[in-house]
Amino acid sequence: MNVFYKQVFIPLLVLLLATNLISHAQTRIKDIRPGASSSSPEQLTSINGTLYFVANDGIHGKELWKSDGTEQGTVLVKDITSGVEDGQVQHLTNVNGILFFSAKIISAFGPANELYKSDGTADGTVELLDGQGNKAESKNPDNLTNLGGILYYTNTLSLGGYSYTNLLKSNGTNAPGTGRITYLPSEPPNFFKISQLTVLNGILYFTYGGALWQSDGSLVGTVKVKTIAPGPGNIEIQNMINVNNTLFFTADDGQSSGVRRLWKSDGTANGTVKLKDGIGNPAEAPNPANLTNVNGTLYYTSSIAKGGYGYWGLFKSDGTDSPGTSFVGTFIKSTADTPLIDTNIPYDATANQAASPSSLIDVGGTLYFVFAGNLWKSNGTSAGTIKVANAVNPSLLTNVNGTLYFLSGPGSIYKTDPSANSAVAVFTSSDPTYNLTNVNGTLFFTHADPATTGVELYKLDSASPPSDFSITGVTNVNCSELTAGLRSLTFTPTYAGINGQPISFSVVNELSPTLSAGPYTLSLYTDNPVITLKATQTGTASEVSYVYNWLAACESNPPPSADFAITGVTSVNCATVSAGLRSLTFTPTYAGINGQPISFSVVNELLPTFNSGPYTLNLYTDNPVITLKATQAGTATEASYVYNWLAACGQGARIGDESISALQVKLLGNPVHNAVDVEVTSAEGSHLNLSLTDMQGNLIGYNKTEQAHVTERFRFSVSDQSAGVLLLRVSTNRETKTVRIVKTN
């Protein structure tokens, strides 16, 4: 087995395109089938932090197993079909902490697959009786679906020489707790089946015979919502999904030139309608696929036919007609292509154009997908739909608590997250890897070692290797004139690779080492425009430096106010393209945001755009200063910020470090009078600290959360504070943001 467990050192040019490649430690949990034969674990399913799966130890056949991630805790749950014969365990489904599945039973009527449940013990793994005495008549459970702690499922039914498709439900007990809701004919020539079970607002929806149905769990409450295509044809609805309490699906109603279109339903006949995507000719964008919920918005893909050429398009929908349902962009191979719209997304001209976008997945509100042999991500705009670097031939995309893990090639595992534009290797092997699965924040997978153990169960250590400690930037807090040629600068450095240990900070010739967390205030002369920041962290080996052109930042920073302004720049990545040419990726920070759209531009470098960033520019080193511009709807003036990007690139930005600040801090009103209300997002799962101080560093309020949710809100009382500027510092274990607040009386 060719597996490598070491930090990967690669040539500088590649290093400029990727973050440090540090392999995680991995563990083969257990050689379930000793020797070179494979136990071939499959159907990996996480329930309350325990992994359930199906494997063959060579003694009991393919049966149900479980694992807590240790060798001792990886055990056979039950030999359902005794001996070496397989138990045919299928459809593992979590319903409120109870595992439901189907497995083979042998009865007087012959073998059949029936419904089982398990609590993880042999005695608690039992067949559930549905009240049908002849088991051969009611068999083969499928479409297992959780609705409010009740299992809904389908099976096949044979009665009086006729075939039916059954809808059933189970509360985990024998009949009548497990039993039939209704049954519908499944006869030639169409053999219609109940399928696509989907939950919406406490009601079960499903398809049967080209129609949409719903059920409240009772016979009388199981009714047809709407027939999409009347007639005898087997026009099945496909891709049914609940997105933000709207049911979406695709179907051909016989009126769309023989192609499928996007539909939505609110559970009524009148509310079950075809959505308009802005394309007049349905044949030009047929057959939507890959319907995926990304933070409450539906994303999907479609082929596009125009002018005798075929393209692939990425779409999104909020459940309303165009422009609510519309293009994100069209993938083109060259500028000579003439697709349907002008929101083009170029991709490698040597790639296979026939490879459809696939594997759409939501990771922390960012869409990831596979296209033309590469990994892509999108924020819902054409400009924000980009290829992720260092991610070739990806598959098995898996979200592990906000980090995307995926397979690259046959055996290597890579990871990335929405704050990065590249991927890093965490497990490298030339032997096949399968079944990436999130179990309570730990990645489990199966992997082949043909020479020694065959295909067995593995996991990655949950603790990720820390990134290198560094100063990544500066948050400008305040810059004011003391006298001619003398300024007062208040600022806070930002760090990467924080390990929770104390940090000693200093400024060469200006500030002695201190363990104070900042902000720091210096009196600086304008004839010394550049200062060098230094920091050391307990537990890391070396001191880090950052060269900061404070004067360039000060000259464009307005005094503290509630006016809309560009307050600084978060430097994300600075990479050498060629001699004298750098690629700079950055995000501006603002004050006085009112929630309205912001148009951002860079003089002579970037035309105005409503894309929220990050932005990437190719800049020549003989032009070290750029001017950022922004206008906000509802504010009167354009904001400017002069940014010495080359000074930041020179030493302050680690080459190839593409960590983008994900932490979002929003003031719910600024200026403030009696209270500061703040909303923090994108800190999910992190330890979150908030401190409010005055400009002298006096603590006004402090708040913390051990494990943050997606959105957290906090309030600080400031009714007894004098008018002036306050500083709110919000930090996680990975990043810190400082926000200026204007207090009025």
Protein Blocks (a to p, Z undefined) as FASTA:
>chain_A
ZZddddddddfklmmmpccddddddddfbafbgcjbdfkighiaceehiacddddehlno
paddddehiaklpccfbdfbgcjbdfhighiaceehiacdddddddfkopcddddddehi
aklpccddehiablmlpghiehiaceehiacddddddeehiacddddddehiacfkbccf
bdcddddfklpacehiaceehiacddeehiacddehiaklpccfbdfbgcjbdcddehia
ceehiacddddehingopacddddehiaklpccddehiablmlmghiehiaceehiacdd
ddddeehiacddddddehiacfkbccfbdcdfbfkbccfblcdcdddfkbcfklccehia
ceehiacddeehiacddehiaklpccdehiahiahiaceehiacddehjlbccdddfkbc
bdcdfbdcfbdcehiaceehiacdddddfklnopadddddfbdcddddddfbdcdfbdcd
fbghiacdddddddehiahiacddddehkaccdfbebjadddddfklmbccdddddehia
bdcdddddfklmmmmmccddfbdcdfbdcdfbdcdfbghiacdddddddehiahiacddd
dehkaccdfbebjadddddfklmbccdddddehiabdcdddddfklmmmmmpcghiacdc
fbdcddebiadfkbccdddehighiacddddddfkopafbdcddfbacfbdcddddfklp
ccdddddddddfkbccdddddddZZ
